Amino acid sequence: MNTSVRPTRQNFTRNHERGENIKKRLQKLEAVTNCPVIHINGQRVCGPPRKWNKPVPVDGSEIFVGNIPRWILEDELMEIFSLVGNIYVIRLMIDFNGFNRGFAFITYEDSEQAEMAVKYLNNFRIRPKHCIGVYKSVDNRRLFIGGIPEEKTREEVKVALERYVEDLTDVIMYSSHSHNITQICNRGYVFAEFKTHRSAAIARRLLNFDVKLWEDASSPVSVDWADPIPEVDPHIIATVRFL
């Protein structure tokens, strides 16, 4: 018995109306904030402002916002997160219907404003019984990827990953001898380096949906953050005395 849901005129009309509503709200946001809104590879980017005459934000000025209800748009995020600082850009991850995937990256004018957002907006109740999580975006650009068939080469892994992710800069693989002492193979895992933390975070999300990098793979890959370089709060650094 086929239990798949067939498209109907009613569903088409409803989706069209939702799409038009999203379009109108984003056009209004662009007019009010003077921030262009564009689509780039599964994300909707709002900003930077066209008349931004300040320095480009430095590392540490970005936050990660998670647990966002799917129907929330950039206009509401802009209203909430502008309360603690000047927003340079909002990057909202979206699906094919224009709804968000539950997380976004927001870059402020500087790192101090990003810290204010974490302090005052983490666990903010954006809807009844629904709180968002706000965290400092640590500049970790490396993922651990397990479940790699031992016979695959570094280049084969790199090519396979690039079918799913973007901004991949390097694949680090450690070799190991198999049961056949003359055959060198990998250890069943690799480390993947990305251009930015944002790119790594998006890749981590995409690869965690039971992805098999090869058709004949026996199981999907397992993905998690590789251990990052510890980040020390600048306020703690300021208290350190030289002896």
N, C-alpha and C positions, 0 to 999 in steps of 0.2 A: 504494500500500500504506500503510495506517495504522499508523504505528510508535509512536503515543502509548501511554503506559502506563495501562491501565485500573485503577481502584480495585478491590481485592480485600478479602475479609474479613480476610485475614492482615495486609494493610497497615493496615486500619482498626484492628485489634486492637493492632498494634505502636504506631501513633500514639497511641492511647488510653492505652496503658501509659506511654509517654513523657510524655504530658500529665499523667497522675496523679503520676508521679515528680517532675516539675517542681513541681506544686502542693504536694506534701508537703514538699519541700525548702524552698520559699519560706515555707510556713506555719511550719516549724521556725525559719527565719531570723528571721521576724517575732517569734516568741515569745522567742527568745534575745536579740535586740538591741533589742526594743521599737521597731523601725522599721516603720511601715506600708509595705506593698508594693502599689502600684497601677499600672494600665495607663493610659497617656496617649498617644494618637496615635502608635502605633508604637514606643513606648519603655516600659520597665518601670522605675518609680521606687521606689527603696528609701530611705526616710527623708523628712524628718529625724526623729531620735528624738523620741518623744512627750514626753519629759521634758527636752528640750533647754532649759537655763536660761542659755545663754551668748549673746553677740551673734550675729546672723546674719553668716556669713562675708563678708568684703569681696572686692572684685575682686582677682584674682590667686590666689585660694584653690582654683581649679579646675584639674584636669589632664585631659588626653586620653589614653586608653589604647587602643591599636590592636593589630591582629594577634591578637585574642583567638580561640581555637578556638571553633567554633560551639556546642559542647556545654557550655561553661563557664557557670555560673550565678552569681548575685550572692553566694551564700554563700561560694564560693571566692574571689571578688574581695574580699569583706569581710575574710576571714581574712588574705589576703596584704597588702592595702593598709592594714589596721589596725596593721600592724607599725611603721609610721613616724608615725602620728598618729591623731587622732580624726576619724572620717568623719562628715560632715554629711548627705550624700546621694550615692547612686549612681544614675546614669541609664544603663541598658543598652538599646541599640537592638535591637529584636527583630523577627522575621518572623512570619508568620501561624501558624506551628507552635510559637512560643514559644522558638525557638532564637535566639541573638544574631546580629547582622549583622557581628560582628567588631570592634566598637568601643564604647566607653563613656566617659562623663564622670563624674569623681569629685570631689566638693567636700569639702575639709578644713576644719577649724576656722579655720585662718589660712593665709596665704601661705607662711610658713616651713615648715609641714608639707607643703605642696604641693611646695616645692622639695626637701625631703627625699625625697619619693616619686620625683621625677624622678632625683635623684642615685643612689638606691640600688635602684630597681626597674626602671629602663629596661634593656631586654635581659634581664629576669628570665626564666629558663627555667621556664615554667609547665607544660610537658610535655616529654618527651624530644624533642630536635631542634626545639623550638618555643618561641621567645622572644617576649615581648610588647614593644611600644614604649610608653614613657611620656614625655609631653611636657607642658610648661606650656601651658595653654590660653590663647593670645593672644586678646585681646578685639577681634578683627577681625570686624565685622558686615556687611561688604560683599563681594558677589560680582560678578565680571565674567561676563556672559552674552553670548556671541556667537552668530551664526547667526540673528539676528532679521531677518525680511523687512523690507526698507526702507520699505514702505508702511504698516507697523503704527504705530499711535499709542502714546503712553505708556500711556493708559488700557487699550487692547487688550492690551498686554504685561502690565500689572498683573493684569488679569482672568484671563489665560491662566496666569500663574504661580501665582495663588492657587488654581487647581484642583489643584496638585501640592504646594504648600508652605504653611507656616503662619508667622505672626508677621512677615509682610512689611510693612514700614513705609513704604517709598518705592521708586520706580523712577526712576532718573536717566537721561534720554535726551538726546543731543545731536543737533540737527537738521543736515541737509545738503541742498543742492540736488541734485536728480537731473539726468539728461541734459536733461530738460525744465526749463529755468531757472525756470519759474513754479511748479513743484511742489516743495514742501518735504517731505523724508522723513528718516528716521533714518539713522544711519551703519552700521547692521547689528549694533549691540551696545548693551547697556544696563548700568548698574550697579544692583544690587538691594540695598537696605538692609534689615536684619532687626533685630528687637527685641533679640536676644542673639546672642553668638557661637555658642552651642549651636544655636540655630535656623538660623543661616547654615550651620553645618557639616552639619546634617541635610539641609538643602535642597541643598547641594552634592552629597551622596551620592545623593539621590533623582533629581536632574536629570542625573546622569552615566550613567544607564542608557538611553542612546539615546532620550531623550525628544524628541518633536516637539510643540511647543506648539500647533500647529494641524494639522488633518488634511491640508490641502493644502501643508504645508511640504515643501520639497524635501530637507531634511536635518535631523537632530537638532541641538539647541543644544549649544554647547560652554561648559563652566562651569569657572571657577577662581577662586581668591581674588583679589580686588583688592589692590593694594599696601597693607599695613597701616601705621598709624603706628608707627614704631620703638618698641620697648619696651626700656627700659634697666633692667638688673638693679639692685635697691636697694642691693646691696653695692658696686656700682660708684659709684652716686650718693654713697654715704657717704664715698668716698675723694676726692671733688671738693672742692677748696679755692677759696674766693672770693679774688680778688686785689684 
